[in-house]
Amino acid sequence: MVEFRIDRRSGTAAYVQIVQQVKQALRLGLLTPGDKLPTAKEVVAATAINPNTVLKAYRELDREGLVEARPGLGTFVRRSLARPGAAADSPLRAELVDWMARARAAGLEREDVAALVASVLDETRFDDRDRSDHPGPGKARGAETT
């Protein structure tokens, strides 16, 4: 079961944080179709947020077709967002853990790592139409290869 963490200093609404955390768990394969989400009462006890905030997040996830409310039973995952390369136990994740250790050893702080990752994401295409257009290691977007 997923355990929500609400960062009150982030500037992001609590219900959005819940939606984002559920989506992340779905992408990592930590939540799979049929899994039950914590009840609003359980989330309130763990995070001290308003029950309506939890219900708002769950309604948003329901609108997106990711979960479904079953009256009297709870809220259940309807579909996954997981892809093999993004699973919590994937080789890519292990490589990322190694990279993070090197970044920390180099003295980078969380904000430095976030900036690096964001800059690479901004330079890389991640749509399904054309995977050949993203820059490889050491290449800038639009760089000629002659």
Phi and psi in degrees as a GROMACS rama.xvg file:
@    title "Ramachandran Plot"
@    xaxis  label "Phi"
@    yaxis  label "Psi"
@TYPE xy
-78.4349  142.834  VAL-2
-115.929  119.483  GLU-3
-81.8568  142.968  PHE-4
-123.274  123.728  ARG-5
-106.997  122.668  ILE-6
-99.5489  101.978  ASP-7
-69.4402  -17.0199  ARG-8
-91.9764  -3.66093  ARG-9
-73.7603  -22.3546  SER-10
83.536  -1.10736  GLY-11
-100.305  132.13  THR-12
-56.2224  144.925  ALA-13
-59.269  -39.7287  ALA-14
-66.021  -34.9127  TYR-15
-66.365  -39.9329  VAL-16
-60.9373  -40.627  GLN-17
-63.9622  -46.1582  ILE-18
-58.0826  -46.6636  VAL-19
-62.8049  -40.3904  GLN-20
-68.9084  -37.1747  GLN-21
-65.3566  -45.565  VAL-22
-61.1856  -39.9352  LYS-23
-63.147  -44.0987  GLN-24
-63.4912  -35.5816  ALA-25
-67.5874  -39.9806  LEU-26
-67.3126  -36.3354  ARG-27
-84.0034  -4.08938  LEU-28
77.6527  13.6617  GLY-29
-77.0251  -25.2277  LEU-30
-118.891  136.097  LEU-31
-130.315  161.061  THR-32
-50.422  132.963  PRO-33
98.5724  -19.9929  GLY-34
-66.0321  145.522  ASP-35
-95.9931  132.92  LYS-36
-79.1082  156.432  LEU-37
-59.6151  148.901  PRO-38
-68.7553  160.286  THR-39
-56.9547  -39.7663  ALA-40
-62.0801  -41  LYS-41
-66.6529  -40.1528  GLU-42
-66.8317  -42.0167  VAL-43
-60.9608  -43.6954  VAL-44
-63.4921  -35.5428  ALA-45
-83.1733  -27.5642  ALA-46
-119.927  -12.2354  THR-47
60.0264  38.758  ALA-48
-107.41  167.79  ILE-49
-69.2514  138.043  ASN-50
-57.9629  -32.7817  PRO-51
-64.3981  -28.1957  ASN-52
-65.9065  -43.7445  THR-53
-63.7635  -46.3389  VAL-54
-63.1339  -36.2034  LEU-55
-63.2997  -43.2932  LYS-56
-62.8886  -45.8099  ALA-57
-64.1875  -36.973  TYR-58
-64.1702  -39.9753  ARG-59
-62.5933  -44.3911  GLU-60
-64.346  -35.8299  LEU-61
-65.7525  -44.8286  ASP-62
-58.4475  -33.4513  ARG-63
-82.2854  -2.37084  GLU-64
78.2008  15.8055  GLY-65
-89.3669  -30.7663  LEU-66
-134.325  167.194  VAL-67
-141.182  137.906  GLU-68
-85.8403  132.326  ALA-69
-116.589  105.056  ARG-70
-49.4844  128.331  PRO-71
82.8483  -11.4111  GLY-72
-113.015  -37.159  LEU-73
132.598  -164.686  GLY-74
-113.747  128.14  THR-75
-122.671  148.003  PHE-76
-68.5334  130.533  VAL-77
-95.9809  -41.4703  ARG-78
-146.636  160.219  ARG-79
-98.4575  158.033  SER-80
-114.536  5.83496  LEU-81
-69.1021  142.569  ALA-82
-126.39  146.328  ARG-83
-51.1659  -40.9874  PRO-84
-73.194  -13.0564  GLY-85
-104.535  2.81636  ALA-86
-62.6896  152.401  ALA-87
-60.0049  -23.4108  ALA-88
-108.911  20.0971  ASP-89
-77.8102  155.238  SER-90
-59.8554  -33.2269  PRO-91
-62.5874  -39.7328  LEU-92
-65.0659  -41.1543  ARG-93
-61.1913  -40.4004  ALA-94
-63.5743  -39.2206  GLU-95
-66.3749  -39.0055  LEU-96
-61.297  -42.8065  VAL-97
-63.2857  -42.9484  ASP-98
-62.5283  -41.0072  TRP-99
-62.2129  -38.3885  MET-100
-63.1932  -40.9673  ALA-101
-66.5569  -38.8484  ARG-102
-63.7058  -43.2684  ALA-103
-65.2209  -40.5985  ARG-104
-63.6274  -28.7144  ALA-105
-81.3394  -1.29497  ALA-106
90.5415  9.16712  GLY-107
-74.0129  143.888  LEU-108
-101.658  170.638  GLU-109
-50.9139  -45.4966  ARG-110
-64.4757  -35.8582  GLU-111
-64.1209  -45.1091  ASP-112
-64.3173  -43.6593  VAL-113
-59.9765  -41.5491  ALA-114
-64.9086  -42.4898  ALA-115
-62.3059  -47.6368  LEU-116
-62.8998  -44.9315  VAL-117
-61.0596  -40.3456  ALA-118
-66.4855  -38.6797  SER-119
-69.6524  -40.7394  VAL-120
-60.6303  -40.3378  LEU-121
-65.3134  -28.9069  ASP-122
-88.2693  -11.1938  GLU-123
-111.695  133.463  THR-124
-81.6607  135.137  ARG-125
-127.506  36.6168  PHE-126
-100.184  161.736  ASP-127
-80.8975  -10.8327  ASP-128
-73.0752  -38.2395  ARG-129
-149.258  98.3061  ASP-130
-84.5239  -9.02836  ARG-131
-83.7002  -7.53257  SER-132
-92.6976  -0.233559  ASP-133
-87.6839  146.107  HIS-134
-69.5588  140.895  PRO-135
-85.023  -175.522  GLY-136
-57.8274  128.867  PRO-137
80.9197  0.0994957  GLY-138
-105.608  140.469  LYS-139
-93.7249  151.962  ALA-140
-58.4878  132.789  ARG-141
82.5667  2.80382  GLY-142
-71.0115  139.28  ALA-143
-78.0911  143.292  GLU-144
-120.768  93.6675  THR-145
